[in-house]
């Protein structure tokens, strides 16, 4: 559905306020630092990305799955549902919503097993992917409830294509900005800003990277709140700064161990 | 506990926090706690079951429609339906109020406003009246108002790039008494259909419900994509059916389980009404995947005397009327030439008298019966065979009078209702001989001049008849 963003549940319910977001994360942030929290989300965004690629999903679907994931934990602590279960559940749900063919239950589980084993062994060691179809299906109901059935997510990709066209087609610019939009999924911007603003911010960063000073007039003519764009730019640049000094392979096991975990029913 | 995971590979870790689980369980409302609907099933189909429901707490006394989606869990069609209905908001598109997920039996329930009528039942009522040589009193502009609101709803869907893909009279609902009286609600979009493989899911569907009558010729010739034009064709079919009370492209429905889009009998029926398409009218017909089969199977000369104007003229719709002219623009064989919903809404038909009304019944009494409750014998339903289907169609004929059904209490009446609903308005053309009391005509006869003035007298008349 390429309907009207302004009347969408995305705009009306899921552009969150930054202070609310920080407040809702208080439990997790009493255990993890801001940076640790972001690193954990960065890791699970990678899992969703690789899972989606292995399942041959389009980037749009992967992005939607990532936003579901972020929306769930925007309202819930990491301990509520194991993110290793929620991540594939988000991929599964997004693939159905975006109508790119149903992934069979067995294929999903098999893909999770191979991806965790082959690509994320540095995080999980010898452990196998521990969940089965019934876990995913149960989790899916909880996910849908927590999303308040808002399943259509608007992404920056479409506005990005339009903007690049408007600037005058430049393959390199689009390639850069597209990747920056992908990277933005590792930040909170998809929870805080409308997708067209994220697209503009990604373009802005891409122009700076490519040294395209002559696009300044294009940005100047846009009728957007440049403060918002700058906020998004800052979030993405902060991510790049963090990456410079971050070795996920070394740190992630420690982070996952520290992460708040689900508690079982009390034993009697 | 979580540490078990570390030590024992076969033991699943704790996937969900106990407190979270309990908290959400306590917050979750169950559909059966909030609504009364037992024994109130009003519909069933491939989509699942629909119940007429009331709130238990009495906070309002409105009727609701509760749809229990077929199967368990979130199928792709269920996901699509929830995802899209959650976003869509238009007076002529069914409004999803709420979703209930039943975790214990993994059933999905959708809550909608209740629509007392639908075009399938409305048209069937007119057919029955016609067969019995009775007339039905409806306001003169009713068909026009219905069509206008259908177009309005479809225009909204199309401008949001949502294609309906399964428009037919049963999916066009009309609100009964209440604040939205006489308003069209488009329902049951074909959410599950892949747009690049439109026919694939057809093979899986219940043969009773699938109908080819509203399928555009390009689909029957193997077009691979659903388009807006395909929805427009279906609206044209529905418009013709409203005008004549007959499905314009009525066709025997055998071999319908085929997954092949090409359907000889259905195309034959279309050509029998429309005439065989001229090359100049539909240039791209040669590019259709099944064009070779078409050339092999059909002879233009067999349809020499067929045309839409002759067909409609036989049904008392004059070829020089505005209704006919609009119909012709909706039912153009070439999908590229078919008009859009927006263009259709601008058609002069809608500016000539009588005017359209937001209440399609224009404040007049609603002559159609309320929905029947269906009995709960799923077994029979599932194993429904063609033989039984035919049998039902035969049985249904002497019984079509709604009041008879209504007068009977649950056991018998409900069975009749079910049979009729499933069999489709498929009573054959045995009753075309008698007095051609057409829907359209009746309207003009019944509500000639001042609607209000004639009302009381006609109402008396009305009550005598039904």
Interface residues (C-beta under 8 A of the other chain):
Chain A: X1 X2 X3 X4 X7 X8 X9 X76 X77 X79 X80 X81 X82 X85 X93 X96 X97 X99 X101 X102 X127 X128 X130 X131 X132 X135 X137 X138 X139 X140 X141 X142 X144 X145 X149 X150 X151 X152 X261 X262 X263 X264 X265 X266
Chain B: X1 X2 X5 X6 X9 X11 X12 X13 X14 X15 X16 X17 X18 X19 X20 X24 X28 X73 X74 X75 X76 X79 X80 X82 X83 X84 X86 X87 X88 X89 X99 X101 X103 X106 X159 X160 X161 X162 X194 X195
